[in-house]
Amino acid sequence: MNAVEIEQAISELAEQPFDAAEFPYAFLMAFGNKETTIKRLRTGASNKSDIGGVRCLSNMLSADFMRRL
């Protein structure tokens, strides 16, 4: 994904009704994260957080986003 595609995906996300449970996953998808990554995060298989109820992908989003710019 390039910056224009990311901006379009974020704009589309902003137009949708806010769903607190789904927003983090939709936000990650807007930045081009694969469905497999999202599924693993949902199940906790790739969750790097040690805090209950918190999902964390380490710094993957920021590193991946910066590489694409």
N, CA, C and O atoms as a Tripos MOL2 file, in Angstrom:
@<TRIPOS>MOLECULE
protein
  276   275    69     0     0
PROTEIN
NO_CHARGES

@<TRIPOS>ATOM
      1 N           0.8360   -1.1850    0.0000 N.3       1 MET1
      2 CA          0.0000    0.0000    0.0000 C.3       1 MET1
      3 C           0.8760    1.2420    0.0000 C.2       1 MET1
      4 O           1.9260    1.2890    0.6410 O.2       1 MET1
      5 N           0.4210    2.2290   -0.7260 N.am      2 ASN2
      6 CA          1.1280    3.5030   -0.6910 C.3       2 ASN2
      7 C           0.3410    4.4900    0.1690 C.2       2 ASN2
      8 O          -0.7340    4.1600    0.6700 O.2       2 ASN2
      9 N           0.8690    5.6810    0.3370 N.am      3 ALA3
     10 CA          0.2480    6.6720    1.2270 C.3       3 ALA3
     11 C          -1.1660    7.0300    0.7920 C.2       3 ALA3
     12 O          -2.0310    7.2460    1.6410 O.2       3 ALA3
     13 N          -1.4200    7.0970   -0.5070 N.am      4 VAL4
     14 CA         -2.7520    7.4310   -1.0080 C.3       4 VAL4
     15 C          -3.7490    6.3200   -0.6530 C.2       4 VAL4
     16 O          -4.8720    6.6060   -0.2370 O.2       4 VAL4
     17 N          -3.3500    5.0790   -0.8130 N.am      5 GLU5
     18 CA         -4.2180    3.9490   -0.4800 C.3       5 GLU5
     19 C          -4.5160    3.9090    1.0220 C.2       5 GLU5
     20 O          -5.6390    3.6150    1.4330 O.2       5 GLU5
     21 N          -3.5090    4.2060    1.8260 N.am      6 ILE6
     22 CA         -3.6940    4.2320    3.2800 C.3       6 ILE6
     23 C          -4.6640    5.3460    3.6530 C.2       6 ILE6
     24 O          -5.5630    5.1420    4.4700 O.2       6 ILE6
     25 N          -4.4870    6.5160    3.0610 N.am      7 GLU7
     26 CA         -5.3750    7.6500    3.3510 C.3       7 GLU7
     27 C          -6.8060    7.3150    2.9620 C.2       7 GLU7
     28 O          -7.7390    7.6520    3.6920 O.2       7 GLU7
     29 N          -6.9920    6.6600    1.8300 N.am      8 GLN8
     30 CA         -8.3300    6.2810    1.3840 C.3       8 GLN8
     31 C          -8.9550    5.2790    2.3620 C.2       8 GLN8
     32 O         -10.1270    5.4020    2.7180 O.2       8 GLN8
     33 N          -8.1760    4.3010    2.7890 N.am      9 ALA9
     34 CA         -8.6840    3.2970    3.7320 C.3       9 ALA9
     35 C          -9.0500    3.9280    5.0720 C.2       9 ALA9
     36 O         -10.0630    3.5610    5.6670 O.2       9 ALA9
     37 N          -8.2470    4.8650    5.5540 N.am     10 ILE10
     38 CA         -8.5310    5.5550    6.8140 C.3      10 ILE10
     39 C          -9.7770    6.4240    6.6720 C.2      10 ILE10
     40 O         -10.5970    6.4920    7.5880 O.2      10 ILE10
     41 N          -9.9210    7.0870    5.5310 N.am     11 SER11
     42 CA        -11.1120    7.9120    5.2910 C.3      11 SER11
     43 C         -12.3720    7.0560    5.2870 C.2      11 SER11
     44 O         -13.3880    7.4470    5.8610 O.2      11 SER11
     45 N         -12.3130    5.9030    4.6500 N.am     12 GLU12
     46 CA        -13.4510    4.9870    4.6280 C.3      12 GLU12
     47 C         -13.7690    4.4880    6.0390 C.2      12 GLU12
     48 O         -14.9350    4.3560    6.4100 O.2      12 GLU12
     49 N         -12.7370    4.2160    6.8100 N.am     13 LEU13
     50 CA        -12.9290    3.7720    8.1950 C.3      13 LEU13
     51 C         -13.6040    4.8680    9.0200 C.2      13 LEU13
     52 O         -14.4760    4.5830    9.8410 O.2      13 LEU13
     53 N         -13.2030    6.1100    8.8020 N.am     14 ALA14
     54 CA        -13.7660    7.2350    9.5540 C.3      14 ALA14
     55 C         -15.2430    7.4460    9.2410 C.2      14 ALA14
     56 O         -15.9760    7.9780   10.0750 O.2      14 ALA14
     57 N         -15.6890    7.0420    8.0670 N.am     15 GLU15
     58 CA        -17.0910    7.2130    7.6810 C.3      15 GLU15
     59 C         -18.0050    6.1560    8.2960 C.2      15 GLU15
     60 O         -19.2230    6.3330    8.3280 O.2      15 GLU15
     61 N         -17.4320    5.0740    8.7760 N.am     16 GLN16
     62 CA        -18.2270    3.9930    9.3550 C.3      16 GLN16
     63 C         -18.5850    4.3130   10.8040 C.2      16 GLN16
     64 O         -17.8680    5.0530   11.4770 O.2      16 GLN16
     65 N         -19.7070    3.7480   11.2840 N.am     17 PRO17
     66 CA        -20.0320    3.9230   12.7080 C.3      17 PRO17
     67 C         -18.9210    3.3190   13.5730 C.2      17 PRO17
     68 O         -18.3570    2.2770   13.2380 O.2      17 PRO17
     69 N         -18.6180    3.9840   14.6820 N.am     18 PHE18
     70 CA        -17.5240    3.5270   15.5340 C.3      18 PHE18
     71 C         -17.9190    2.2890   16.3140 C.2      18 PHE18
     72 O         -18.9570    2.2590   16.9750 O.2      18 PHE18
     73 N         -17.0840    1.2730   16.2300 N.am     19 ASP19
     74 CA        -17.2630    0.0340   16.9920 C.3      19 ASP19
     75 C         -15.9610   -0.1860   17.7590 C.2      19 ASP19
     76 O         -14.9510   -0.5820   17.1770 O.2      19 ASP19
     77 N         -15.9890    0.0700   19.0550 N.am     20 ALA20
     78 CA        -14.7760    0.0130   19.8740 C.3      20 ALA20
     79 C         -14.0810   -1.3420   19.8140 C.2      20 ALA20
     80 O         -12.8530   -1.4090   19.8700 O.2      20 ALA20
     81 N         -14.8470   -2.4120   19.7030 N.am     21 ALA21
     82 CA        -14.2490   -3.7510   19.6790 C.3      21 ALA21
     83 C         -13.5550   -4.0460   18.3550 C.2      21 ALA21
     84 O         -12.5490   -4.7550   18.3310 O.2      21 ALA21
     85 N         -14.0770   -3.5130   17.2580 N.am     22 GLU22
     86 CA        -13.5300   -3.8080   15.9310 C.3      22 GLU22
     87 C         -12.5670   -2.7550   15.4060 C.2      22 GLU22
     88 O         -11.7870   -3.0350   14.4960 O.2      22 GLU22
     89 N         -12.6070   -1.5450   15.9650 N.am     23 PHE23
     90 CA        -11.7860   -0.4560   15.4330 C.3      23 PHE23
     91 C         -10.2900   -0.7770   15.3550 C.2      23 PHE23
     92 O          -9.6760   -0.5220   14.3180 O.2      23 PHE23
     93 N          -9.6850   -1.3220   16.4040 N.am     24 PRO24
     94 CA         -8.2360   -1.5810   16.3100 C.3      24 PRO24
     95 C          -7.8720   -2.4970   15.1420 C.2      24 PRO24
     96 O          -6.8480   -2.2990   14.4890 O.2      24 PRO24
     97 N          -8.7050   -3.4890   14.8850 N.am     25 TYR25
     98 CA         -8.4310   -4.4270   13.7980 C.3      25 TYR25
     99 C          -8.6540   -3.7640   12.4440 C.2      25 TYR25
    100 O          -7.8730   -3.9750   11.5160 O.2      25 TYR25
    101 N          -9.7070   -2.9690   12.3210 N.am     26 ALA26
    102 CA         -9.9690   -2.2480   11.0740 C.3      26 ALA26
    103 C          -8.8620   -1.2340   10.8060 C.2      26 ALA26
    104 O          -8.4720   -1.0260    9.6570 O.2      26 ALA26
    105 N          -8.3590   -0.6060   11.8610 N.am     27 PHE27
    106 CA         -7.2720    0.3660   11.7180 C.3      27 PHE27
    107 C          -6.0090   -0.3220   11.1980 C.2      27 PHE27
    108 O          -5.3450    0.1910   10.2980 O.2      27 PHE27
    109 N          -5.6830   -1.4720   11.7600 N.am     28 LEU28
    110 CA         -4.5160   -2.2200   11.2930 C.3      28 LEU28
    111 C          -4.6880   -2.6770    9.8450 C.2      28 LEU28
    112 O          -3.7330   -2.6610    9.0690 O.2      28 LEU28
    113 N          -5.9050   -3.0840    9.4840 N.am     29 MET29
    114 CA         -6.1720   -3.4850    8.0980 C.3      29 MET29
    115 C          -5.9920   -2.2960    7.1500 C.2      29 MET29
    116 O          -5.5170   -2.4620    6.0270 O.2      29 MET29
    117 N          -6.3720   -1.1000    7.6030 N.am     30 ALA30
    118 CA         -6.2390    0.1020    6.7730 C.3      30 ALA30
    119 C          -4.7770    0.3850    6.4280 C.2      30 ALA30
    120 O          -4.4850    1.0040    5.4060 O.2      30 ALA30
    121 N          -3.8780   -0.0630    7.2690 N.am     31 PHE31
    122 CA         -2.4540    0.1340    7.0160 C.3      31 PHE31
    123 C          -1.8300   -1.0350    6.2730 C.2      31 PHE31
    124 O          -0.6110   -1.0990    6.1120 O.2      31 PHE31
    125 N          -2.6750   -1.9650    5.8180 N.am     32 GLY32
    126 CA         -2.1910   -3.0510    4.9740 C.3      32 GLY32
    127 C          -1.7810   -4.3120    5.6980 C.2      32 GLY32
    128 O          -1.1850   -5.2010    5.0910 O.2      32 GLY32
    129 N          -2.0850   -4.4140    6.9770 N.am     33 ASN33
    130 CA         -1.7760   -5.6570    7.6780 C.3      33 ASN33
    131 C          -2.6380   -6.7730    7.1080 C.2      33 ASN33
    132 O          -3.8110   -6.5640    6.7990 O.2      33 ASN33
    133 N          -2.0660   -7.9350    6.9730 N.am     34 LYS34
    134 CA         -2.7570   -9.0660    6.3630 C.3      34 LYS34
    135 C          -3.8160   -9.6400    7.2900 C.2      34 LYS34
    136 O          -3.7300   -9.5160    8.5120 O.2      34 LYS34
    137 N          -4.8220  -10.2740    6.6830 N.am     35 GLU35
    138 CA         -5.8980  -10.9060    7.4440 C.3      35 GLU35
    139 C          -5.3410  -11.9430    8.4190 C.2      35 GLU35
    140 O          -5.8610  -12.1040    9.5230 O.2      35 GLU35
    141 N          -4.2840  -12.6450    8.0110 N.am     36 THR36
    142 CA         -3.6570  -13.6410    8.8850 C.3      36 THR36
    143 C          -3.1330  -12.9830   10.1600 C.2      36 THR36
    144 O          -3.3040  -13.5210   11.2540 O.2      36 THR36
    145 N          -2.5010  -11.8300   10.0220 N.am     37 THR37
    146 CA         -1.9830  -11.0970   11.1730 C.3      37 THR37
    147 C          -3.1200  -10.7010   12.1030 C.2      37 THR37
    148 O          -3.0050  -10.8270   13.3220 O.2      37 THR37
    149 N          -4.2180  -10.2220   11.5250 N.am     38 ILE38
    150 CA         -5.3660   -9.7990   12.3250 C.3      38 ILE38
    151 C          -5.9720  -11.0040   13.0500 C.2      38 ILE38
    152 O          -6.3170  -10.9060   14.2270 O.2      38 ILE38
    153 N          -6.1020  -12.1290   12.3620 N.am     39 LYS39
    154 CA         -6.6510  -13.3370   12.9940 C.3      39 LYS39
    155 C          -5.7750  -13.7830   14.1570 C.2      39 LYS39
    156 O          -6.2840  -14.1520   15.2160 O.2      39 LYS39
    157 N          -4.4620  -13.7510   13.9650 N.am     40 ARG40
    158 CA         -3.5430  -14.1470   15.0390 C.3      40 ARG40
    159 C          -3.6390  -13.2090   16.2280 C.2      40 ARG40
    160 O          -3.5760  -13.6410   17.3790 O.2      40 ARG40
    161 N          -3.7900  -11.9360   15.9490 N.am     41 LEU41
    162 CA         -3.9160  -10.9600   17.0270 C.3      41 LEU41
    163 C          -5.2280  -11.1650   17.7800 C.2      41 LEU41
    164 O          -5.2590  -11.0830   19.0080 O.2      41 LEU41
    165 N          -6.3000  -11.4270   17.0550 N.am     42 ARG42
    166 CA         -7.6050  -11.6660   17.6970 C.3      42 ARG42
    167 C          -7.5470  -12.8650   18.6420 C.2      42 ARG42
    168 O          -8.1040  -12.8260   19.7390 O.2      42 ARG42
    169 N          -6.8770  -13.9180   18.2160 N.am     43 THR43
    170 CA         -6.8120  -15.1330   19.0320 C.3      43 THR43
    171 C          -5.7520  -15.0500   20.1210 C.2      43 THR43
    172 O          -5.7400  -15.8690   21.0390 O.2      43 THR43
    173 N          -4.8690  -14.0750   20.0260 N.am     44 GLY44
    174 CA         -3.8130  -13.9240   21.0120 C.3      44 GLY44
    175 C          -2.5240  -14.6220   20.6190 C.2      44 GLY44
    176 O          -1.5490  -14.5770   21.3690 O.2      44 GLY44
    177 N          -2.4970  -15.2770   19.4420 N.am     45 ALA45
    178 CA         -1.3150  -16.0210   19.0200 C.3      45 ALA45
    179 C          -0.1090  -15.1170   18.7980 C.2      45 ALA45
    180 O           1.0260  -15.5460   19.0060 O.2      45 ALA45
    181 N          -0.3350  -13.8670   18.3790 N.am     46 SER46
    182 CA          0.7840  -12.9600   18.1450 C.3      46 SER46
    183 C           0.7350  -11.7560   19.0780 C.2      46 SER46
    184 O           1.3890  -10.7440   18.8240 O.2      46 SER46
    185 N          -0.0290  -11.8610   20.1450 N.am     47 ASN47
    186 CA         -0.1760  -10.7600   21.0840 C.3      47 ASN47
    187 C           1.0910  -10.6230   21.9350 C.2      47 ASN47
    188 O           1.4940  -11.5700   22.6090 O.2      47 ASN47
    189 N           1.7030   -9.4630   21.9000 N.am     48 LYS48
    190 CA          2.9400   -9.2140   22.6400 C.3      48 LYS48
    191 C           2.6970   -8.5520   23.9960 C.2      48 LYS48
    192 O           3.6430   -8.2670   24.7300 O.2      48 LYS48
    193 N           1.4400   -8.3110   24.3220 N.am     49 SER49
    194 CA          1.1180   -7.6370   25.5760 C.3      49 SER49
    195 C           1.0080   -8.6330   26.7290 C.2      49 SER49
    196 O           0.5360   -9.7560   26.5560 O.2      49 SER49
    197 N           1.4490   -8.1990   27.9010 N.am     50 ASP50
    198 CA          1.2740   -9.0180   29.1010 C.3      50 ASP50
    199 C           0.1830   -8.4340   29.9990 C.2      50 ASP50
    200 O           0.0370   -8.8360   31.1530 O.2      50 ASP50
    201 N          -0.5850   -7.4760   29.4550 N.am     51 ILE51
    202 CA         -1.6720   -6.8470   30.1910 C.3      51 ILE51
    203 C          -2.9870   -7.4340   29.6940 C.2      51 ILE51
    204 O          -3.2510   -7.4270   28.4910 O.2      51 ILE51
    205 N          -3.7980   -7.9320   30.5850 N.am     52 GLY52
    206 CA         -5.0670   -8.5350   30.2070 C.3      52 GLY52
    207 C          -5.9610   -7.5830   29.4280 C.2      52 GLY52
    208 O          -6.1070   -6.4200   29.8060 O.2      52 GLY52
    209 N          -6.5610   -8.0630   28.3470 N.am     53 GLY53
    210 CA         -7.4720   -7.2640   27.5370 C.3      53 GLY53
    211 C          -6.7910   -6.3030   26.5820 C.2      53 GLY53
    212 O          -7.4690   -5.5480   25.8860 O.2      53 GLY53
    213 N          -5.4760   -6.3100   26.5330 N.am     54 VAL54
    214 CA         -4.7270   -5.4120   25.6550 C.3      54 VAL54
    215 C          -4.0760   -6.2330   24.5540 C.2      54 VAL54
    216 O          -3.4620   -7.2670   24.8160 O.2      54 VAL54
    217 N          -4.2160   -5.7630   23.3170 N.am     55 ARG55
    218 CA         -3.5970   -6.4250   22.1660 C.3      55 ARG55
    219 C          -2.4400   -5.5630   21.6820 C.2      55 ARG55
    220 O          -2.5780   -4.3460   21.5510 O.2      55 ARG55
    221 N          -1.3200   -6.1840   21.4230 N.am     56 CYS56
    222 CA         -0.1300   -5.4450   21.0080 C.3      56 CYS56
    223 C           0.6260   -6.2240   19.9530 C.2      56 CYS56
    224 O           0.8390   -7.4290   20.0880 O.2      56 CYS56
    225 N           1.0300   -5.5270   18.9020 N.am     57 LEU57
    226 CA          1.8320   -6.1390   17.8390 C.3      57 LEU57
    227 C           3.2770   -5.6710   17.9000 C.2      57 LEU57
    228 O           3.9690   -5.6890   16.8820 O.2      57 LEU57
    229 N           3.7390   -5.2630   19.0430 N.am     58 SER58
    230 CA          5.0880   -4.7280   19.1780 C.3      58 SER58
    231 C           5.1320   -3.4140   18.4170 C.2      58 SER58
    232 O           4.1920   -2.6250   18.5080 O.2      58 SER58
    233 N           6.1840   -3.1620   17.6780 N.am     59 ASN59
    234 CA          6.2540   -1.9280   16.9010 C.3      59 ASN59
    235 C           6.0300   -2.2100   15.4200 C.2      59 ASN59
    236 O           6.4510   -1.4220   14.5730 O.2      59 ASN59
    237 N           5.3820   -3.3060   15.1010 N.am     60 MET60
    238 CA          5.1780   -3.7130   13.7180 C.3      60 MET60
    239 C           4.4640   -2.6500   12.8970 C.2      60 MET60
    240 O           4.8760   -2.3650   11.7730 O.2      60 MET60
    241 N           3.4080   -2.0600   13.4330 N.am     61 LEU61
    242 CA          2.6520   -1.0780   12.6730 C.3      61 LEU61
    243 C           3.5160    0.1180   12.3190 C.2      61 LEU61
    244 O           3.5580    0.5280   11.1590 O.2      61 LEU61
    245 N           4.2010    0.6770   13.2910 N.am     62 SER62
    246 CA          4.9820    1.8680   12.9990 C.3      62 SER62
    247 C           6.1490    1.5710   12.0670 C.2      62 SER62
    248 O           6.4400    2.3720   11.1770 O.2      62 SER62
    249 N           6.8120    0.4600   12.2470 N.am     63 ALA63
    250 CA          7.9340    0.1150   11.3790 C.3      63 ALA63
    251 C           7.4520   -0.1610    9.9660 C.2      63 ALA63
    252 O           8.0710    0.2850    9.0000 O.2      63 ALA63
    253 N           6.3520   -0.8930    9.8370 N.am     64 ASP64
    254 CA          5.8050   -1.2150    8.5340 C.3      64 ASP64
    255 C           5.3120    0.0510    7.8430 C.2      64 ASP64
    256 O           5.5480    0.2390    6.6500 O.2      64 ASP64
    257 N           4.6400    0.9020    8.5730 N.am     65 PHE65
    258 CA          4.1060    2.1560    8.0050 C.3      65 PHE65
    259 C           5.2520    3.0430    7.5140 C.2      65 PHE65
    260 O           5.1910    3.5770    6.4070 O.2      65 PHE65
    261 N           6.2840    3.2000    8.3240 N.am     66 MET66
    262 CA          7.4010    4.0680    7.9490 C.3      66 MET66
    263 C           8.1460    3.5300    6.7300 C.2      66 MET66
    264 O           8.6190    4.3000    5.8940 O.2      66 MET66
    265 N           8.2460    2.2210    6.6340 N.am     67 ARG67
    266 CA          8.9380    1.6290    5.4940 C.3      67 ARG67
    267 C           8.1920    1.9300    4.1960 C.2      67 ARG67
    268 O           8.8120    2.0940    3.1450 O.2      67 ARG67
    269 N           6.8750    2.0020    4.2650 N.am     68 ARG68
    270 CA          6.0580    2.2270    3.0610 C.3      68 ARG68
    271 C           6.0810    3.6700    2.5890 C.2      68 ARG68
    272 O           5.7950    3.9400    1.4230 O.2      68 ARG68
    273 N           6.4150    4.6000    3.4720 N.am     69 LEU69
    274 CA          6.4000    6.0150    3.0690 C.3      69 LEU69
    275 C           7.5410    6.3380    2.2040 C.2      69 LEU69
    276 O           7.6840    7.4820    1.7730 O.2      69 LEU69
@<TRIPOS>BOND
     1     1     2 1
     2     2     3 1
     3     3     4 2
     4     3     5 am
     5     5     6 1
     6     6     7 1
     7     7     8 2
     8     7     9 am
     9     9    10 1
    10    10    11 1
    11    11    12 2
    12    11    13 am
    13    13    14 1
    14    14    15 1
    15    15    16 2
    16    15    17 am
    17    17    18 1
    18    18    19 1
    19    19    20 2
    20    19    21 am
    21    21    22 1
    22    22    23 1
    23    23    24 2
    24    23    25 am
    25    25    26 1
    26    26    27 1
    27    27    28 2
    28    27    29 am
    29    29    30 1
    30    30    31 1
    31    31    32 2
    32    31    33 am
    33    33    34 1
    34    34    35 1
    35    35    36 2
    36    35    37 am
    37    37    38 1
    38    38    39 1
    39    39    40 2
    40    39    41 am
    41    41    42 1
    42    42    43 1
    43    43    44 2
    44    43    45 am
    45    45    46 1
    46    46    47 1
    47    47    48 2
    48    47    49 am
    49    49    50 1
    50    50    51 1
    51    51    52 2
    52    51    53 am
    53    53    54 1
    54    54    55 1
    55    55    56 2
    56    55    57 am
    57    57    58 1
    58    58    59 1
    59    59    60 2
    60    59    61 am
    61    61    62 1
    62    62    63 1
    63    63    64 2
    64    63    65 am
    65    65    66 1
    66    66    67 1
    67    67    68 2
    68    67    69 am
    69    69    70 1
    70    70    71 1
    71    71    72 2
    72    71    73 am
    73    73    74 1
    74    74    75 1
    75    75    76 2
    76    75    77 am
    77    77    78 1
    78    78    79 1
    79    79    80 2
    80    79    81 am
    81    81    82 1
    82    82    83 1
    83    83    84 2
    84    83    85 am
    85    85    86 1
    86    86    87 1
    87    87    88 2
    88    87    89 am
    89    89    90 1
    90    90    91 1
    91    91    92 2
    92    91    93 am
    93    93    94 1
    94    94    95 1
    95    95    96 2
    96    95    97 am
    97    97    98 1
    98    98    99 1
    99    99   100 2
   100    99   101 am
   101   101   102 1
   102   102   103 1
   103   103   104 2
   104   103   105 am
   105   105   106 1
   106   106   107 1
   107   107   108 2
   108   107   109 am
   109   109   110 1
   110   110   111 1
   111   111   112 2
   112   111   113 am
   113   113   114 1
   114   114   115 1
   115   115   116 2
   116   115   117 am
   117   117   118 1
   118   118   119 1
   119   119   120 2
   120   119   121 am
   121   121   122 1
   122   122   123 1
   123   123   124 2
   124   123   125 am
   125   125   126 1
   126   126   127 1
   127   127   128 2
   128   127   129 am
   129   129   130 1
   130   130   131 1
   131   131   132 2
   132   131   133 am
   133   133   134 1
   134   134   135 1
   135   135   136 2
   136   135   137 am
   137   137   138 1
   138   138   139 1
   139   139   140 2
   140   139   141 am
   141   141   142 1
   142   142   143 1
   143   143   144 2
   144   143   145 am
   145   145   146 1
   146   146   147 1
   147   147   148 2
   148   147   149 am
   149   149   150 1
   150   150   151 1
   151   151   152 2
   152   151   153 am
   153   153   154 1
   154   154   155 1
   155   155   156 2
   156   155   157 am
   157   157   158 1
   158   158   159 1
   159   159   160 2
   160   159   161 am
   161   161   162 1
   162   162   163 1
   163   163   164 2
   164   163   165 am
   165   165   166 1
   166   166   167 1
   167   167   168 2
   168   167   169 am
   169   169   170 1
   170   170   171 1
   171   171   172 2
   172   171   173 am
   173   173   174 1
   174   174   175 1
   175   175   176 2
   176   175   177 am
   177   177   178 1
   178   178   179 1
   179   179   180 2
   180   179   181 am
   181   181   182 1
   182   182   183 1
   183   183   184 2
   184   183   185 am
   185   185   186 1
   186   186   187 1
   187   187   188 2
   188   187   189 am
   189   189   190 1
   190   190   191 1
   191   191   192 2
   192   191   193 am
   193   193   194 1
   194   194   195 1
   195   195   196 2
   196   195   197 am
   197   197   198 1
   198   198   199 1
   199   199   200 2
   200   199   201 am
   201   201   202 1
   202   202   203 1
   203   203   204 2
   204   203   205 am
   205   205   206 1
   206   206   207 1
   207   207   208 2
   208   207   209 am
   209   209   210 1
   210   210   211 1
   211   211   212 2
   212   211   213 am
   213   213   214 1
   214   214   215 1
   215   215   216 2
   216   215   217 am
   217   217   218 1
   218   218   219 1
   219   219   220 2
   220   219   221 am
   221   221   222 1
   222   222   223 1
   223   223   224 2
   224   223   225 am
   225   225   226 1
   226   226   227 1
   227   227   228 2
   228   227   229 am
   229   229   230 1
   230   230   231 1
   231   231   232 2
   232   231   233 am
   233   233   234 1
   234   234   235 1
   235   235   236 2
   236   235   237 am
   237   237   238 1
   238   238   239 1
   239   239   240 2
   240   239   241 am
   241   241   242 1
   242   242   243 1
   243   243   244 2
   244   243   245 am
   245   245   246 1
   246   246   247 1
   247   247   248 2
   248   247   249 am
   249   249   250 1
   250   250   251 1
   251   251   252 2
   252   251   253 am
   253   253   254 1
   254   254   255 1
   255   255   256 2
   256   255   257 am
   257   257   258 1
   258   258   259 1
   259   259   260 2
   260   259   261 am
   261   261   262 1
   262   262   263 1
   263   263   264 2
   264   263   265 am
   265   265   266 1
   266   266   267 1
   267   267   268 2
   268   267   269 am
   269   269   270 1
   270   270   271 1
   271   271   272 2
   272   271   273 am
   273   273   274 1
   274   274   275 1
   275   275   276 2
@<TRIPOS>SUBSTRUCTURE
     1 MET1         2 RESIDUE 1 A MET
     2 ASN2         6 RESIDUE 1 A ASN
     3 ALA3        10 RESIDUE 1 A ALA
     4 VAL4        14 RESIDUE 1 A VAL
     5 GLU5        18 RESIDUE 1 A GLU
     6 ILE6        22 RESIDUE 1 A ILE
     7 GLU7        26 RESIDUE 1 A GLU
     8 GLN8        30 RESIDUE 1 A GLN
     9 ALA9        34 RESIDUE 1 A ALA
    10 ILE10       38 RESIDUE 1 A ILE
    11 SER11       42 RESIDUE 1 A SER
    12 GLU12       46 RESIDUE 1 A GLU
    13 LEU13       50 RESIDUE 1 A LEU
    14 ALA14       54 RESIDUE 1 A ALA
    15 GLU15       58 RESIDUE 1 A GLU
    16 GLN16       62 RESIDUE 1 A GLN
    17 PRO17       66 RESIDUE 1 A PRO
    18 PHE18       70 RESIDUE 1 A PHE
    19 ASP19       74 RESIDUE 1 A ASP
    20 ALA20       78 RESIDUE 1 A ALA
    21 ALA21       82 RESIDUE 1 A ALA
    22 GLU22       86 RESIDUE 1 A GLU
    23 PHE23       90 RESIDUE 1 A PHE
    24 PRO24       94 RESIDUE 1 A PRO
    25 TYR25       98 RESIDUE 1 A TYR
    26 ALA26      102 RESIDUE 1 A ALA
    27 PHE27      106 RESIDUE 1 A PHE
    28 LEU28      110 RESIDUE 1 A LEU
    29 MET29      114 RESIDUE 1 A MET
    30 ALA30      118 RESIDUE 1 A ALA
    31 PHE31      122 RESIDUE 1 A PHE
    32 GLY32      126 RESIDUE 1 A GLY
    33 ASN33      130 RESIDUE 1 A ASN
    34 LYS34      134 RESIDUE 1 A LYS
    35 GLU35      138 RESIDUE 1 A GLU
    36 THR36      142 RESIDUE 1 A THR
    37 THR37      146 RESIDUE 1 A THR
    38 ILE38      150 RESIDUE 1 A ILE
    39 LYS39      154 RESIDUE 1 A LYS
    40 ARG40      158 RESIDUE 1 A ARG
    41 LEU41      162 RESIDUE 1 A LEU
    42 ARG42      166 RESIDUE 1 A ARG
    43 THR43      170 RESIDUE 1 A THR
    44 GLY44      174 RESIDUE 1 A GLY
    45 ALA45      178 RESIDUE 1 A ALA
    46 SER46      182 RESIDUE 1 A SER
    47 ASN47      186 RESIDUE 1 A ASN
    48 LYS48      190 RESIDUE 1 A LYS
    49 SER49      194 RESIDUE 1 A SER
    50 ASP50      198 RESIDUE 1 A ASP
    51 ILE51      202 RESIDUE 1 A ILE
    52 GLY52      206 RESIDUE 1 A GLY
    53 GLY53      210 RESIDUE 1 A GLY
    54 VAL54      214 RESIDUE 1 A VAL
    55 ARG55      218 RESIDUE 1 A ARG
    56 CYS56      222 RESIDUE 1 A CYS
    57 LEU57      226 RESIDUE 1 A LEU
    58 SER58      230 RESIDUE 1 A SER
    59 ASN59      234 RESIDUE 1 A ASN
    60 MET60      238 RESIDUE 1 A MET
    61 LEU61      242 RESIDUE 1 A LEU
    62 SER62      246 RESIDUE 1 A SER
    63 ALA63      250 RESIDUE 1 A ALA
    64 ASP64      254 RESIDUE 1 A ASP
    65 PHE65      258 RESIDUE 1 A PHE
    66 MET66      262 RESIDUE 1 A MET
    67 ARG67      266 RESIDUE 1 A ARG
    68 ARG68      270 RESIDUE 1 A ARG
    69 LEU69      274 RESIDUE 1 A LEU
